[in-house]
Amino acid sequence: MNKEDKLKSFYYNNLSKNVCEKHGEIIIFKNSVVDIHKSAKINLNGNFYLNSNVFKGSKAECYLKLQENATLNVNGRFKLFYGATIQLFKNASLTLGSGYINSNSVIACCNKIVIGDGAAIARNVYIYDGDHHSIVDDEGNILNKSKSINIGNHVWIGVGAIILKGVNIGDGSIIGAGAVVNKDIPAKCIAVGNPAKVVKENIRWK
């Protein structure tokens, strides 16, 4: 961590009004891009690492953006790896337990996303609780409103998986590489495919 990174970390941990609960620290590594609206809030109940595990000499960036009145809750030791993005839109709420999100993965939160403890989120994963563009009928009714996502404890999400709005994933489940999850997945299951379907039950992973 260089001098600039230490200064950024010091600012958010000691001076920023965005950080409300301080039972942890934000640790900012080189090339972290942080854009937080003055009305957004971060509640720390664990350490939050930005641009973690970057290779020596790399210029890879990670991105954290919180728009108006967005709330980020960090309830455990959570790492945002290099190249990954977390974006909270206006009035959105994201809760993270312990775990990590790997390189080039994206969490885009329009409404509410909760991720439990022990999350293992692989590379190129997309977690979206909204479509980011409205589809309306002739009467102006929105047909594709955002819906919250709830990912349980100790969930492993494989490379290139997509988690869509309104989905609940139970504790201890595994989402296979490239799966598209558009319906609930029970606890302790392996789900694969597009759309994702349960192929094995009563599993455990380490």
ABEGO torsion letter per residue (X at the ends): XBAAAAAAAAAAAAABAABABBAEBBBBBBGBBBBBBAABBBBBAEBBBBGBGBBBGBABBBBBBBBBGBBBBBABBBBBBBGBBBBBBBGBBBBBBBEBBBBGBBBBBABBBBBBBGBBBBBGBBBBABAGBBBBBAAGBBABBBBBBBBBBGBBBBBGBBBBBGBBBBBGBBBBBGBBBABBBBBGBBBBEOBBBBABBGBBBX
